[in-house]
Every structure is written in structure tokens, then in C-alpha cells.
Amino acid sequence: MSMTEFICEKLKGRTQAEWKEVADACGVPYGTLEKIIYGVTQSPRVTTVEPIFDHLKKIDEAAKMKDAA
């Protein structure tokens, strides 16, 4: 699974308010994140995708640790 596919999978079931939180946390414009999720930007730059991917991975890891506790 590519970073872009991972991002889309994690964010498609969330609200746009949550997308805004992710965009703000990653320093990526909301419009850019929205274009990635909707597939408008089919091949985003690694420098754009990497901070989003890293942020979502951290959220996933924290949720897994919480579930294991």
C-alpha cells in the first residue's frame, strides 16, 4: 500500500473537521489534503504526503497501544 493509499483509507471515513485537524497538525493546506483524498491530485509530492503519513501512523500506533493496555 502506498502512502497516498494509506492516507485515503484512514481519512475517508472521517469528518471534514477531522481532515482540517490533520492538515493543521501536518502543516499541509486543507485544500491539498482534500485533493489527495478525493483523487484530484493523483501523484502528490513525497514532501507533501510524508508528514500526513507520519502523523496518521502515530495516531494508529497510539490507538493500538491504548487498545493493548
GIMO-V974992 format. One record per residue. N is the residue number from 1. RES is the residue in one small letter. SS is DSSP state (helix for helix, strand for strand, loop for the rest). Layout:
n:res:ss
N:RES:SS
N:RES:SS
This chain:
n:res:ss
1:m:loop
2:s:loop
3:m:helix
4:t:helix
5:e:helix
6:f:helix
7:i:helix
8:c:helix
9:e:helix
10:k:helix
11:l:helix
12:k:loop
13:g:loop
14:r:loop
15:t:loop
16:q:helix
17:a:helix
18:e:helix
19:w:helix
20:k:helix
21:e:helix
22:v:helix
23:a:helix
24:d:helix
25:a:helix
26:c:helix
27:g:loop
28:v:loop
29:p:loop
30:y:helix
31:g:helix
32:t:helix
33:l:helix
34:e:helix
35:k:helix
36:i:helix
37:i:helix
38:y:helix
39:g:loop
40:v:loop
41:t:loop
42:q:loop
43:s:loop
44:p:loop
45:r:loop
46:v:helix
47:t:helix
48:t:helix
49:v:helix
50:e:helix
51:p:helix
52:i:helix
53:f:helix
54:d:helix
55:h:helix
56:l:helix
57:k:helix
58:k:helix
59:i:helix
60:d:helix
61:e:helix
62:a:helix
63:a:helix
64:k:helix
65:m:helix
66:k:helix
67:d:helix
68:a:helix
69:a:loop
